[in-house]
Amino acid sequence: MDYWTSTLGVGPFFYKERVPIENYRYRGERYEPHNSVALANSGELQVELIQTRNDVPSMYKDFRDAGHLGLQHVAYWTDTFDADLDRLTRDGFKVVMEGEVGENGRFVYFDTHYHPGTVIELSEVAGPKGRMFDAIRKASEDWTGNEPVRPFPDLSKI
């Protein structure tokens, strides 16, 4: 986070040591991931830094184990998750990883063969997660460098 805030001027970052991921599945199997996440915005672009804290199977682990560095995925935010997921799966996209972060905060990551090297994520933002993303973007608009790392907002209170 220091590089992003000090060198690139991106911030503030909102950090959560353990993201509460529910109903997580990787290739259809249930697991209990422990991921730390930091979120910030540079204009309309959200930067998401993810650190896996255990060896649970995930597309993040696959990326790291393959020796890749840098951009792991691109997310498409939607208020119409079911319709978009239905359309994409009809078009042949295969879900590899999925879960939920808060109410109306589902996400799926698709197989990489559609765009080798970059994972495509579909992320539902109809609930508190979307409101949190808006609050993080707004915090970046007039950020002067103070408090470069802040606690993650409580989704149950947004």
N, C-alpha and C positions, 0 to 999 in steps of 0.2 A: 504494500500500500504506500510505503514511503516514496518509492519511485514515481508512482502515479500522482501523488499529491505534491511532492517537492519539485520534481523535474517537469512533469507534464501539466501541473496545475489543475488536475482533476480531483474533485471532491466536493463536499466531504464524503467519506466512506461510512456506511452504516454496516456494522459488523455483528455477526451472530456466531458464537463458537459452535453451537449445535443446532442446525436447522431442524425444526420438527416436521420431518417427512413422514407422511402416513401412506399406507397401502402401496408401499414401494415394491416394484417387481422389476427384475432384470431377466429377460428372455423367459417370462412367464413364472419364474420362481420368486417367492417372497424372501426378502432380506431386511436387515436393520442397518441402514447406512448411518454413518456419523460423518457429516460434512460440515465444515465451517464455510461461511459465505460472507463476502464483503461486497456491497453494492454502492455505486456512485454514478453520477451522470456527467457527461461532457455534452452540454446542449441537450438535444433529444436522444442522444446515444447513451444507453446504459452500459456500464462496465460491470461485469460480474466476475469476481475472483473466487474460485471454489478450491478448497483444500479438502481432500479425502483424508479422514482420520482413522479409517480401518480398512481392511482388505476385502470388504464386501464387493462382489462383482458389480461393475458399473461401466458405463461408456467413458467416464472420466479415467478410470483405472485402465481400460483398454487403450486409451489415447496415450497415457503415461507409459504403460508397459511396451507400447510400440516405439517408444523413444521420441515421440512428438513433443514439441514445445509451442507455446503461443495459443492462437485462437482454436478452441476445441468445438464450439458450437455457435450457431446463430439462432436466436429465438424469434418466433413470430407470435405476437400477443393477439389474443382474440377474446371477444365477448360472446362468441358463438362457437364454443369449443366443440360441442357434439356434432354440429353440422360440418365444421371444418375437418374434424377427425374422420367423419364418415366419408367426406369427399376425398380426402387424401388416401384413406385405405382402399376406397374403390379404385383410385388411380394407381394402386399397387404399392404404396408406401407401407413398410412393415415396422410396427412398433417394436423396439428393443428394450426400452427402459421407460418406466412410468411411475407416477406417484401423485401425491397431493401435498400442498403447503397451504393450510388454512381452507376455510369454506370457499367454494368456487375458485380453487387455486390448483386445479389439476394440471399436469404436464405430461407430455410424451416426447421421447427422443426416437427418431427414426433411423433405420439402417443407413449406413453411410454410402452404400453403392449408388445412390442417386446423385451424390456429389462427393466423390472420393476426397477424404481428408478433412471434411467439415461435416459435423453432425447438424441436422435440422431439428429444432425443438418447436413444438406447438405448446404454448403456455396460456392457460386460462387466466384472464385478468378481470373477471366480472365481479369479484368479491373484494375482501380486504387486501389481498395481494396487489391488486390493481391500484387501490387507493394508496397503499404504501409506496408503490413505484412512483405515483404522482407526487407524493410528499418528498421523496428523495430527489426527484427532478427539481422541484421547487426550491429545495435547500441548496441546490447547486447554482441557482440563478444569481444569487448575490453573495456567494461564498467568498470570503476574503482570506482564507487560509487558516482561520482559527478553528480549533477543535477538528483536526483532519480526520480523526476516527471517532465515531459516535456509536452508541448502542443501537442495535436493530430495533425498529418500532415493534411494539406488541400488537400482533395482528388481531387479537381479540378485542382491542380497544380502538381500532381504526374503523 
